[in-house]
């Protein structure tokens, strides 16, 4: 797959639709067998296994309980990291 804004938007639009479906297995298929999750407090590697699928189900239940109904894919065409890469090259 060529990575461009159209393909990224399609990928994340599909991800959003599946994340609100009843199939945690289909949702998990968007992830690699092992993947990195990062947050301000740190990062960790997780396995895409039964435990992860159970966690996805719990996330869906939580989203339902707080009224979350959709996700929307948005691609910002501006290269937000360009300035940081330039600083890194100095």
Backbone as CSV, one residue per row, in Angstrom:
resi,resn,N_x,N_y,N_z,CA_x,CA_y,CA_z,C_x,C_y,C_z
1,UNK,0.846,-1.182,0.000,0.000,0.000,0.000,0.884,1.235,0.000
2,UNK,0.590,2.150,-0.880,1.262,3.436,-0.898,0.694,4.286,0.236
3,UNK,1.578,4.885,1.002,1.118,5.717,2.117,0.918,7.140,1.604
4,UNK,-0.335,7.534,1.503,-0.691,8.896,1.151,-1.922,9.261,1.970
5,UNK,-2.341,10.508,1.883,-3.444,10.953,2.735,-4.734,10.192,2.448
6,UNK,-4.975,9.810,1.193,-6.193,9.062,0.870,-6.175,7.686,1.548
7,UNK,-5.057,6.956,1.436,-4.966,5.629,2.042,-5.004,5.703,3.565
8,UNK,-4.346,6.705,4.136,-4.387,6.862,5.590,-5.801,7.159,6.073
9,UNK,-6.491,8.038,5.377,-7.869,8.360,5.748,-8.744,7.117,5.644
10,UNK,-8.591,6.340,4.571,-9.384,5.119,4.402,-9.086,4.122,5.515
11,UNK,-7.798,3.934,5.833,-7.414,2.998,6.888,-8.054,3.384,8.216
12,UNK,-7.898,4.660,8.599,-8.417,5.085,9.894,-9.943,5.216,9.906
13,UNK,-10.554,5.465,8.774,-12.022,5.436,8.697,-12.524,4.019,8.916
14,UNK,-11.862,3.043,8.304,-12.218,1.635,8.526,-11.987,1.254,9.984
15,UNK,-10.872,1.704,10.547,-10.558,1.439,11.952,-11.666,1.994,12.855
16,UNK,-12.078,3.214,12.574,-13.129,3.843,13.388,-14.421,3.054,13.320
17,UNK,-14.806,2.631,12.119,-16.054,1.865,11.966,-15.969,0.539,12.710
18,UNK,-14.855,-0.148,12.586,-14.700,-1.450,13.242,-14.632,-1.296,14.754
19,UNK,-14.060,-0.199,15.228,-13.939,-0.022,16.676,-15.291,0.154,17.348
20,UNK,-16.315,0.464,16.578,-17.663,0.584,17.129,-18.540,-0.611,16.764
21,UNK,-17.926,-1.637,16.186,-18.675,-2.853,15.856,-18.651,-3.795,17.059
22,UNK,-19.316,-4.907,16.923,-19.324,-5.905,17.992,-18.179,-6.897,17.866
23,UNK,-17.264,-6.685,16.930,-16.189,-7.639,16.683,-14.841,-7.111,17.153
24,UNK,-14.473,-7.471,18.374,-13.154,-7.090,18.876,-12.053,-7.769,18.067
25,UNK,-12.340,-8.943,17.524,-11.343,-9.639,16.705,-11.026,-8.848,15.432
26,UNK,-12.065,-8.314,14.787,-11.829,-7.481,13.593,-11.073,-6.221,13.962
27,UNK,-11.392,-5.658,15.122,-10.693,-4.469,15.603,-9.222,-4.807,15.840
28,UNK,-8.940,-5.925,16.471,-7.565,-6.331,16.763,-6.756,-6.557,15.489
29,UNK,-7.426,-6.901,14.389,-6.731,-7.150,13.121,-6.044,-5.892,12.584
30,UNK,-6.384,-4.729,13.086,-5.730,-3.490,12.668,-4.362,-3.323,13.332
31,UNK,-4.055,-4.156,14.305,-2.813,-4.057,15.052,-1.845,-5.155,14.627
32,UNK,-0.553,-4.894,14.746,0.488,-5.893,14.487,0.446,-6.961,15.581
33,UNK,1.104,-8.101,15.345,1.147,-9.141,16.384,1.683,-8.626,17.725
34,UNK,2.639,-7.713,17.678,3.143,-6.992,18.848,3.254,-5.537,18.423
35,UNK,2.853,-4.618,19.291,2.834,-3.210,18.912,3.211,-2.344,20.094
36,UNK,3.643,-1.134,19.793,4.042,-0.176,20.820,2.904,0.815,21.036
37,UNK,2.583,1.045,22.281,1.641,2.101,22.649,2.425,3.131,23.455
38,UNK,2.202,4.397,23.152,2.952,5.451,23.834,2.004,6.508,24.376
39,UNK,2.377,7.067,25.502,1.621,8.130,26.155,2.623,9.033,26.858
40,UNK,2.181,10.178,27.330,3.125,11.074,28.018,3.868,10.409,29.180
41,UNK,3.235,9.442,29.825,3.866,8.790,30.974,4.849,7.695,30.574
42,UNK,4.896,7.326,29.282,5.827,6.290,28.858,5.262,5.461,27.723
43,UNK,5.948,4.374,27.429,5.521,3.497,26.352,5.702,2.051,26.773
44,UNK,5.041,1.154,26.047,5.141,-0.272,26.338,4.801,-1.060,25.084
45,UNK,5.294,-2.293,25.028,4.980,-3.211,23.936,3.882,-4.147,24.429
46,UNK,2.880,-4.351,23.581,1.771,-5.231,23.913,1.631,-6.304,22.854
47,UNK,1.162,-7.466,23.258,0.881,-8.557,22.329,-0.573,-8.451,21.872
48,UNK,-0.800,-8.721,20.612,-2.154,-8.769,20.061,-2.660,-10.189,20.286
49,UNK,-3.192,-10.420,21.474,-3.609,-11.759,21.883,-4.986,-11.701,22.536
50,UNK,-5.378,-12.777,23.157,-6.690,-12.836,23.808,-6.879,-11.781,24.876
51,UNK,-5.833,-11.483,25.617,-5.922,-10.440,26.651,-6.198,-9.084,26.019
52,UNK,-5.525,-8.808,24.905,-5.750,-7.546,24.199,-7.173,-7.483,23.651
53,UNK,-7.651,-8.578,23.094,-9.016,-8.603,22.554,-10.033,-8.364,23.669
54,UNK,-9.804,-8.963,24.829,-10.688,-8.703,25.979,-10.640,-7.230,26.366
55,UNK,-9.451,-6.629,26.347,-9.315,-5.216,26.674,-10.077,-4.357,25.669
56,UNK,-9.995,-4.699,24.372,-10.752,-3.950,23.362,-12.252,-4.002,23.647
57,UNK,-12.733,-5.155,24.068,-14.157,-5.271,24.428,-14.506,-4.328,25.579
58,UNK,-13.630,-4.267,26.563,-13.867,-3.376,27.714,-13.832,-1.907,27.297
59,UNK,-12.923,-1.565,26.388,-12.880,-0.193,25.880,-14.191,0.138,25.183
60,UNK,-14.700,-0.775,24.369,-15.974,-0.559,23.669,-17.111,-0.383,24.668
61,UNK,-17.141,-1.222,25.698,-18.174,-1.098,26.740,-18.076,0.264,27.430
62,UNK,-16.857,0.689,27.743,-16.679,1.998,28.372,-17.156,3.109,27.446
63,UNK,-16.754,3.046,26.177,-17.172,4.073,25.221,-18.692,4.148,25.134
64,UNK,-19.347,3.000,25.115,-20.815,2.970,25.115,-21.370,3.614,26.381
65,UNK,-20.762,3.312,27.522,-21.292,3.799,28.799,-21.194,5.314,28.936
66,UNK,-20.231,5.923,28.252,-20.084,7.379,28.341,-20.693,8.095,27.140
67,UNK,-21.330,7.334,26.260,-22.045,7.940,25.138,-21.213,8.192,23.892
68,UNK,-19.999,7.682,23.855,-19.179,7.860,22.651,-19.812,7.072,21.510
69,UNK,-20.038,7.733,20.396,-20.756,7.105,19.294,-19.959,6.996,18.011
70,UNK,-18.859,7.742,17.896,-18.120,7.690,16.638,-16.701,8.209,16.808
71,UNK,-15.888,7.860,15.839,-14.551,8.417,15.661,-14.507,8.965,14.248
72,UNK,-13.675,9.964,14.021,-13.555,10.513,12.678,-12.086,10.605,12.299
73,UNK,-11.754,10.110,11.123,-10.386,10.205,10.621,-10.141,11.606,10.090
74,UNK,-9.021,12.155,10.472,-8.634,13.483,9.988,-7.140,13.452,9.722
75,UNK,-6.750,13.824,8.542,-5.331,13.884,8.177,-4.955,15.347,7.984
76,UNK,-3.990,15.794,8.762,-3.471,17.158,8.630,-2.355,17.115,7.595
77,UNK,-2.566,17.770,6.480,-1.597,17.728,5.384,-0.284,18.425,5.722
78,UNK,-0.284,19.296,6.707,0.937,19.998,7.081,1.865,19.034,7.825
79,UNK,3.119,19.051,7.506,4.111,18.197,8.153,4.490,18.816,9.501
80,UNK,3.803,18.378,10.544,4.006,18.943,11.874,5.393,18.645,12.436
81,UNK,6.027,17.593,11.965,7.314,17.191,12.511,8.503,17.787,11.756
82,UNK,8.263,18.489,10.643,9.360,18.993,9.817,10.308,19.878,10.619
83,UNK,9.756,20.794,11.400,10.607,21.700,12.174,11.432,20.925,13.196
84,UNK,10.837,19.935,13.825,11.572,19.142,14.819,12.690,18.337,14.153
85,UNK,12.435,17.806,12.962,13.481,17.061,12.244,14.635,18.003,11.897
86,UNK,14.296,19.209,11.500,15.332,20.190,11.170,16.164,20.505,12.412
87,UNK,15.515,20.661,13.556,16.241,20.920,14.787,17.134,19.728,15.135
88,UNK,16.637,18.521,14.842,17.412,17.319,15.121,18.624,17.173,14.230
89,UNK,18.606,17.800,13.081,19.738,17.706,12.153,20.826,18.712,12.457
90,UNK,20.524,19.705,13.260,21.498,20.774,13.549,22.627,20.228,14.389
